[in-house]
Amino acid sequence: MATTEELIKDVQVLGHIQDPHRKILTKECCAFLATLHRTFNATWKQLLHRRVLRQAEIDKGVLPDFLPETKHIRGNDTWRGADPAPGLVDRRVEITGPIDRKMVVNALNADIWTYMADFEDSNSPTWDNVINGQVNLYDAIRRQVDFKLNGKDYKLRTDRPLPTLIIRPRGWHLDEKHFVVDGEPISGALFDFGCYFFHNAEQLVRNGHGPYFYLPKMESHLEARLWNDVFNLSQDTIGIPRGTIRGTVLIETILAVFEMDEIIYELRQHSSGLNCGRWDYIFSVIKKFRNNPQFVLPDRSAVTMTVPFMDAYVKLLIKTCHRRGVHAMGGMAAQIPIKDNEEANKKAMAGVYADKLREVRAGHEVAHPALAKIASEVFNKHMPTPNQIFKRREGVSVTAMDLLNMNMPGTVTEEGIRKNLEIGVGYMEGWLRGVGCVPINYLMEDAATAEVSRSQLWQWAKHGVRTIEGKKVTKELNLQLLKEATEKLASKAPAGSKYHLAARYFATQITGEDYADFLTTLLYNEIVTVGGAAAKL
């Protein structure tokens, strides 16, 4: 077996290492990360290439369907996912947010059941954000996270157990260019997972829970298989039983929805259910079928959870999860309180209540708002049991055509175009400054909602959609309205804002021509801070 020194021989840390970071970037942890990279890098790259090939098929008109080669898995009623792990039996209200120190303390102090600390869509993956996030979680797990900011003390509560902690690493599509193994950047997913698992798995078990993860943006059961292999190797490496890790998969791509049984099957002893990642799911529908005029969607506000393709998605996810004995998780409410308008705030909160009521009645176990009191009220009233896994939904029947049914009311409006532009350039501006959650018009926007905005603008221009006002959406119209939106936002912004830089990138994505795989991959080099000699380990 290779020694630690041998394993880290060709590892380079290109990000600046401050003293608090050294407890994360130990030689032993870096050796573990290098092992993950060397073991799984080839498979990771093959799966990313498979995505490209699948997109080419869709562009030729081949629509997704349930896989004939895995029919035996879907048809077998005897297998199940894992029983809920300690701390994951009751997940009726979760909150989610970035991994800055203040958010970590406030989230763990909230009256909730679980907290998803997010390295992905609500985090801009600057090196400082990523590595400081690892430090913050390391400290929180050991109750060493208390600090003072602007004269205010932030301390973990001691009057009750803390919520169960779940980590969402980055998706498979992102690199971590500040950590290089054998001349190649490590996967962002493996870096986030590896640092957290290596340092905290055993401590989390001693605390009465375990290393739990949300797994984002998967497009096939083969990507779930890769995660399962990562989990097994990791548990074997540090000497804890297989099945200690649990992963909840976000079903947030139109391709994954056709492979939900298979995804649970691949993870089996590590599965803690599936989640309805609604905003990324809408983004995925537009993205995958962007060249097909039959899949043009109306204004974002019209694409609700009750339109046919979203309703079918929810019903099939719940049925699939409960049939396999695992949790079916609800989606995130994006609203934030409106402090200066009581009437508008009342309307927004009523919308949150209605959304959570729909979820609990459908058979979900969980809500994802940053509005824990409202969600708790709904779920406590309508779900007296710890979960609703016993609701089998055996009468539900969902076909491939149900999942691809784009019939819905709604139109494209000039207001919808302007809102998408404001959300897109506004979110990208924040992301370029290292902020991954941006409040816009009393909604908390993250990468997923910005992707919906970008993709709709691209799709409308590509297919020359006409607005309800009679205007044809064109490249020229989108660029003109983008210029107006950017000037308006920049004029109100403090010095140092990045609206013009954001608009320069956004302009390439709304013409119906070039289309980047993700906004985050498009922008990533702008926040990479490599340079000079590699840090010493």
Summary of the structure (lengths in Angstrom):
residues: 537
radius of gyration: 22.5
end to end distance: 20.6
largest distance: 69.6
contacts: 1836
relative contact order: 0.12
helix: 50%
strand: 12%
